[in-house]
Amino acid sequence: MTKNKIQVAILMSVYNGDKFLEAQIRSISEQRVSENIQIKLYIRNDGSDDKSLSVIQTLQKEFQNLITVINEPKGNVGVKKSFFSLLTSPLIVADYYFLSDQDDIWDEYKLNDFLKAFSELPSDKPIGVYSDLWIADKDANSTGKKMSQIAHWKDDLVDFKFLTFDYRITGCAFAINNTARLQFIKLVSKEMIESVNMHDSLLALLIAATGRLYQLNKPTVYYRQHGGNVIGAVKKRETIVQKINKAIAVPGQLIHDNVCIGNAISDDTLINSEVMPIISLYKDYYNASNFISRMHSTSKIYPLMHHRRRWLHFILMTFIHTTEFTTQPWIGNK
């Protein structure tokens, strides 16, 4: 690392983003930070078949000191494994790591606001900082609505207990310190990443279990909504069958991810005291072999649910073993 400079690594996975990529990269290049901050943008092209690679190469010539292209692994591996490779790459070393989508716009003070928060938090513990987001249209113009409004964020403490039944944190408005990154490398395997909901939700859950999460109560990203979003803020129209399948799969996936985290950190010393008792509740549900045991374990999980339709998840989890219908393949033996 450059002596006396705070090193910031921005990790971006790109797939067919040629329409939006330049605007996002320029918003990163225009960040207002002090002279003791060194920013590096690491981009991995995930097998795009549009003009994304050409855009990256052109901008790399313009921003030689900013952009580094990561070429491994080759080809299209999907967003989760692509970000996993960036988070674990030995070629990337920094004090802080920011996740970046290819199609958003960053507020010019985003890095400054996040780094100020990090400076007031311990560096020897896994720390994650996240912020609110402006919901933007396809042209990146703010709609005037925040993610906290449309997702009905409450003033709950976003700790491990909360995140075991909620996907609060959005990767493009999330950053971690190096201690958290080293923890991720140590505990998370490629096989685990393939099976979980998303890389960012798992990373947040891991930090909540072993360190601390901090929320910035202001939007720092213009979260562009368009037809190509992998995951967006605007709900897409769904059929009744799709809604039912989702209502079954979501709790199943949450339970899956919680058990994965529990298995990963069981021998780790940096565990917050309340974590393993909560994990045991989800493991009891996973191991439930009949209706009575499912009902018993679901009744214990129910107080951990905090959304408006938790009664529906209670019913579905009782009558259906939802971990058999997750959105990802299960790892390990049942």
N, C-alpha and C positions, 0 to 999 in steps of 0.2 A: 504493500500500500504506500501511497505517496505520504511522506512524513508531514505531520501536523495538519493534514487535510482529512475531513470527514468524507468517507467514500460511500457513495450512494449508487446502488445497482438497480436499474429499472429493467424488469423482465417482461418481454413481450413475445407472445406466440402469434404468428400471422398465418391465416388461411383465407385466401381469396378476398383480401381486404383492400384491393387497389383503389376503390372509390373513396375510401376514408383515411387511408394510412398516412398520407402526407400531412393532413391537417392535424392528426394526433401527434405525429412526431414533431411537428413545428411547435405545438403547444408545450411539448416536453422541453424543447430547445429554448423556449422563452420563459422558463421558470425563473422567478426572482429569488435568488439565494445569495448568501454572502460569499466572499472570495475564498473562504476556507472550506467550501463544499465542492467536491468533485463529483460530477454526475457522469455515469456511463449507462448507455442504453444497449442492452443485449437483446438481439432479435433472432428468433428461430423461425424460419419459414417452414411451415408444416405441409409441404408438398402442394403449394398453391398451383392452380393451373390457369390463373388469370395473369395480370401484369404486376402482381405484388412484388415479385423478385426484382423486376426492373425498377420499380419505385424505390425499393430498399437500396439497390445499388447506386441509383442516382443521388439519393439523399445521403448515402454514406460518403460519397465524394464531397458533398457540401459540408457535412458535419463529421469530419474525419476524427476529431477528438471526442465525439459523443457516441457514435454508433459502432458497435462490434457485432458481427454476424456469427452466430453459433450454428455450425453445420451438422452436428451430431445430436441425435440419431438421424439417419437419412430418411427421406420420404414422409408420408402421412401417417402419423401415429395417433392422432386425435388430441384434443385440447388438454385432457388431463395428463397424459404421458408427456406431452410437449412441455407443459409447465413443470412437471416433475423433473425432466431432464435439465431445465434451466435452474431450478432450485437446488439441484444436486451437482451441477457441473463444477469440476475442479478448476475450470478456467475462470470462474466468477468468484471473486472474493471482495467483500465490502463490509461496512459497518451496519448498513441498513439496506433492505430489499423491498422494492415496490413492485406489485403486480400491475400490469397494464394491458387493457384491451387494445385492439387495433383500430377501433372505430369511435372512441370517445374523444372529448376535449377536456384537458385539465385546466382548472383555474390556475392563473399564473402564480398564486401564492400557495399552491397545494404542498409542494415539497417543504417550503418554509414552515407552514403550519404543522405538518407532521413532525418535522425534525425538532421543532420547539417542544412538542409533546414528548417525544422520545428523550429529550435532554432533561426532562423533569421526572423520568422514570428510571428504575434501576437497570443497568446494562448487564448484570450478571444473572438475570432471570429471563426466561423466554417472554418477550413482550410483543404484542400486536396492537397496532393503532388503526382504527377505521373511522370513516366519516360518513355523513349523509351524502346524498347525490341529488343533483338537479335532473329531473326527467326531461330529456330533450327530444325534439322531433328528428326526422331523417336528415335535416340540414344542420343539426346540432344547436338549434335554437331552443332555449329553455321554454318549457310549457308553463312555468310558474309553479309547478308542483314538485315536491320533494319525495324521495323514496320513503322517508319516514311518514309522510302523509298517506300515500297510496297503499303502503304496506301496514298501516295502522300501528306504527311503533309506539310502544308505551315506555314509560320511564322505569322499566324493569332493570335490575342489575343484570348485565349480559355476562354471566359467568358460565361455568361448565353446566350447572343444573339447567340454566335457561337454554343453552345451545343443544342439549341432548334432544330437544323436541322443537327446534326452530332453526331455519336457515336465515339468520339475521344479516350476516356479513357478506358483502359483495366484493369479489376479488379486486376489481378495478379501483376500489376505494379502500384498499387494505395494504398495510406495510408491516414488516417485522424487523426485529433486530437480529444481529448475527447469532446470538445465543439461541434464539428460536429456530433459526435456519440450521444450525448444527444439531439441534434436537430433532428436527425433521429428518435430516440425513441419517441420523442414528436409528430412528425408530420406524420410519415409513419405507416400505418396500414397493417396488414397481407393481407387484401383484396386488398389494393393498390399494394402490391408486386406481388400478383398473376396476376394482370392485365397488369403490365408494361413490357417493353422489357426485361430488366435484372436489378438485384439489384444494380450492380455497376454503370450502366449508370444513374439510378435514383438518387443514392447517389451523383454522380458528379454533376448532374443537381441541386439538392437541395443545395449543397455547393456553386455552382456558383450563385444561387439566393440569398443566405443569408450570404455568406462569400467570400472566395477567393480560387482559384486554382493556383497551382504553378507547372511549368514543369521543370523537370531535363532533360537537353539536353544530356543525355547519357543512353545507355541501361544498365539495372540492372538485367534483367531476360533473361534466355535462354528459349524462348517460344516454347516448344516442339510441333511439328506437327505430328499427327498420326491419324489413322482412327477413334479413339474414342473421338476426341475433341468435346465438346459441342458447342463451338464457336472457330473458328481457324482463322489464318491469311491467309492461303492458300484457295483460292476459290474452291469450289467443282463444278464439271460439272453440269450444269442445262439445262433442256429442255427449249424450247421457252415459253411454258405455265408457267413453274416455274419462269422464268425470269419476265414475265409479272405480275404474281401474286405478286412477290416480289416487283416489281416497284410500285405496288398499295399499298401493305401492309406497306412498310417502312415509307412513309410519314404519312399514317394513324396512325401508331404506335407512331411516333414522336409527332404528334399532340395530340394524346391521353395522352402521358406521360406529355407533357407540361401543358395540362389542369388539370391533376391530381396534378401536383406541384402547379399550380395556386390555386386550391381549398384548398390544404393543408396549404399554407402559407398566405392565404388571411387575417387572423387575427394575424399574427405574426409580431412582431415589427422589427426583424432583416432582413429587406428586402432591397436589393440593389435598388437604385432609378429607374433604367431602367426596372426592371423586370415586374411589373404589366402592363405597356403599351404594352409590347411584348406579355404577356399572353393574353391580350384582343384581339389581332389579331388572335391568334389561337382559342380562344373561339368564335369569330365571324364566323370563318370557320366551327367550330363544330356545331354551331346553324344555319348555312345556310340551307335554305329549298328549294332552287331552283337553276337553272343554273346561273342566273344573280347574285344572292347573292354569290354563290360560286366563280364565276369569279372575282367579286369585292374583296372578302376577300383574294383569292389566289394572286391577283395582289399586295396586301399589304404584303403578306408573302414572295413573290418572292425575294425581296432584302435581306432577311435573309438567303436564300439558297446560298451556296458557293461551291458546288461541280460541277464537269464537266458536269453532265447531268441534271442540274436543269430545263432546258427547258422541259424535259420529265415529271418531277414531276409537273411542272406548267400545262401541258396539262391534265395529268391524274387527278390532283386535281380539275381541272375545270369541266371536263366532268363526273367524278365519285366522289361520296362522300366517300373519301378514309377511313374515320374513321369507316365506316361500314364494312371494310375488313381488320381490324388490325390483327396482328398475335396473339393477346391475346383477351380474352373476355372483353368487355367494362364494367366498373362499373358506377353505377349511371343511371339516366334516361336521355333519349334523347328527 
